[in-house]
Amino acid sequence: MHRPLLRLLPALGLSILLPLNTASADSRPNILLIVADDLGFSDLGAYGGEIHTPNIDQLAASGVQFTNFHVAATCSPTRSMLMTGVTNHLVGMGNMKEIMADNQKGQPGYETWLNDSVVTLPTLLQDAGYNTYMAGKWHLGDRPQSQPVARGFTRSFALMESGADNWEAKHYLPGGSATWIEDGKPVNLPEGFYSSFTYADKLIDYIDSGRTDGKPFFGYLAFQAVHAPHQVPEDYIQRYADIYDQGWDAIRQQRYQRQLASGLLPDTGENAVTDDWGTFYARRHIDWASLSDEEKAYRARQMAVFAGMAEAMDTSVGKVLSYLKDTGQYDNTLILFMSDNGGESTVLREVAPLFYRLRYDTDIDALGAPGSYSEYGPGWAYASNTPFYSYKGSPFSGGMRVPLIVSQPGRVAAGTRTNSFGYVTDITPTLLDIAGVTPPGDSYRGRPVHPIMGESMRALLEGRQEQVHDASRTTVYELAGGIAVWRGNYKLVTSSTNAIPARIGPQLFDTANDPLERHNLAQQHPEIVSELYQAYRDYVERYRVIEVPPDYRAWEQVTRNGREQFIAKNRVALALAGLVLLLLVAMAARWLLKRRRR
């Protein structure tokens, strides 16, 4: 079809969806995959938020907006499935390195790096003739065989660890390191580094360098935003100077009302702000009215910094989109935007107060600036995840149900929404399908690999079907003792540890009629609970899941693992310091002995 006519169709309320794998290689679509870090379900304007995100919102208006899409509840497990289409328990990220239980360490599927049992999405696209580029957070292991350059990226500028300062090469956890590599080699950060801006610039440079090759590109833009530490230039904070003085309950309620008014979620008559959940789960919710004026001002500033950081990310997205439009590549680029998990509630300053006091400036006026440390805690994370319950790390929707937007003019119907259940392992088969690349089976280039487990969403994006998964298909998730199982409209939530209190028992929800997960149907449908839990036990057996011990506590494990990693990385220095200390003790003892003899 003639290109100008194709551009007119969305404006006329029509869509035409061209076959994507029958055209010549030169006309295959570019792919841009954008991932935010720790962005809650409602933080974007398109999902009910008050944060200024016009560029991402425009992607939602021009594409398909998912309202029932799920990822793992933490970073690296999500990213491992995103890059492979295979469960995290097989690819090396059965648990996050930072919270790995002692009984999981060194076990197959828990290597803490992307192992050799899978072929990655960028490798498959690269082998099919795509230029493949990455800028941002990797968090899939730093051994040479697991780095981006070894897993299919033609060019890459990558933060290897779970996160870092956004202004300088400094890790945010005690004992952690912050390492950036470019094309497999360690590099110093460029002058004027700010993570979101630098990553956008790097990706643009990479894409532009390959424009004369005549190849389509796959670009992976993986922001640190909005992972703590929350940092951003001051001018981005000022827009939100007074907005958050009303507190998290008011913001959560306002966001929910916008979600209902826009039709993003069905109105079930529920109130977004409630204490009902507290009867079975430690919510850690703080009453805003109980805070002093000084504490309210500090916490409002924390959220303003978070909002500014999210807006700076949106600005960076806009810069990439403008580049694609200016160079005539936009119309032939399939764009996806998503978050890797829900908003983070943990307050690290309570875990290691001395570390943060000595290493960062935490005064209210400094928050956001270079050298500062800001995190927003459970109150604002509760608002970020509106209207869902719980936070990052949890199998409830607050930890796992995230924004997903897919957009491309003329290929994806503009301004549409879907409540179809989707899962992170569906991304790889979708992008391979759209690029016309046949997924590997159980082998690739002469070596055995795990086959892709997800489903292609292409038919849904093209309007040929309404659901990604058949109603009889079961999807199972486990991480650090948190368990979720979906089948049709039913979701089972339970735990193999006491971290999610055992007394709550299994929670069964009808997600179609109870998206807020308020009404436990386990007693009404014990047979469904039994079937879904058996599906989990089968998953454990089939994929060699190593369950954490009953007394496992994630943040106790963070402290232990951080200490172990610090000792391992600084073994020589610690040994030398110990030797010096012994010599000093020996010298002091000798001096005392001489004094006594006198």
HELIX and SHEET records of a PDB file:
HELIX    1   1 ARG A    3  ALA A   11  1                                   9    
HELIX    2   2 ALA A   25  SER A   27  5                                   3    
HELIX    3   3 GLY A   45  TYR A   47  5                                   3    
HELIX    4   4 PRO A   54  ALA A   61  1                                   8    
HELIX    5   5 CYS A   75  LEU A   82  1                                   8    
HELIX    6   6 ASN A   88  VAL A   91  1                                   4    
HELIX    7   7 LYS A   97  ILE A   99  5                                   3    
HELIX    8   8 ASP A  102  GLN A  104  5                                   3    
HELIX    9   9 LEU A  121  ASP A  127  1                                   7    
HELIX   10  10 PRO A  144  SER A  146  5                                   3    
HELIX   11  11 PRO A  148  ALA A  150  5                                   3    
HELIX   12  12 SER A  195  SER A  209  1                                  15    
HELIX   13  13 ARG A  211  ASP A  213  5                                   3    
HELIX   14  14 GLU A  234  GLN A  238  1                                   5    
HELIX   15  15 ILE A  243  GLN A  246  5                                   4    
HELIX   16  16 TRP A  248  ALA A  261  1                                  14    
HELIX   17  17 ASP A  276  THR A  279  5                                   4    
HELIX   18  18 TRP A  288  SER A  290  5                                   3    
HELIX   19  19 ASP A  293  ASP A  326  1                                  34    
HELIX   20  20 TYR A  330  ASN A  332  5                                   3    
HELIX   21  21 LEU A  348  VAL A  351  1                                   4    
HELIX   22  22 PRO A  353  ARG A  359  1                                   7    
HELIX   23  23 ILE A  364  ALA A  366  5                                   3    
HELIX   24  24 GLY A  377  SER A  384  1                                   8    
HELIX   25  25 SER A  397  MET A  400  1                                   4    
HELIX   26  26 VAL A  424  ASP A  426  5                                   3    
HELIX   27  27 ILE A  427  ALA A  435  1                                   9    
HELIX   28  28 ARG A  458  LEU A  461  1                                   4    
HELIX   29  29 ALA A  502  ILE A  504  5                                   3    
HELIX   30  30 PRO A  526  ARG A  542  1                                  17    
HELIX   31  31 ALA A  554  LYS A  569  1                                  16    
HELIX   32  32 ARG A  571  ARG A  597  1                                  27    
SHEET    1   A10 LYS A 185  PRO A 186  0                                        
SHEET    2   A10 TRP A 180  GLU A 182 -1                                        
SHEET    3   A10 ARG A 155  LEU A 159 -1                                        
SHEET    4   A10 ASN A 131  LYS A 137  1                                        
SHEET    5   A10 PHE A 217  ALA A 222  1                                        
SHEET    6   A10 ASN A  30  ALA A  36  1                                        
SHEET    7   A10 THR A 333  SER A 339  1                                        
SHEET    8   A10 ARG A 401  SER A 407 -1                                        
SHEET    9   A10 VAL A  64  HIS A  70 -1                                        
SHEET   10   A10 THR A 416  THR A 418  1                                        
SHEET    1   B10 LYS A 185  PRO A 186  0                                        
SHEET    2   B10 TRP A 180  GLU A 182 -1                                        
SHEET    3   B10 ARG A 155  LEU A 159 -1                                        
SHEET    4   B10 ASN A 131  LYS A 137  1                                        
SHEET    5   B10 PHE A 217  ALA A 222  1                                        
SHEET    6   B10 ASN A  30  ALA A  36  1                                        
SHEET    7   B10 THR A 333  SER A 339  1                                        
SHEET    8   B10 ARG A 401  SER A 407 -1                                        
SHEET    9   B10 VAL A  64  HIS A  70 -1                                        
SHEET   10   B10 GLY A 422  TYR A 423  1                                        
SHEET    1   C 2 SER A 443  TYR A 444  0                                        
SHEET    2   C 2 ARG A 447  PRO A 448 -1                                        
SHEET    1   D 4 THR A 474  LEU A 479  0                                        
SHEET    2   D 4 GLY A 482  ARG A 487 -1                                        
SHEET    3   D 4 TYR A 490  SER A 495 -1                                        
SHEET    4   D 4 GLN A 507  ASP A 510 -1                                        
END                                                                             
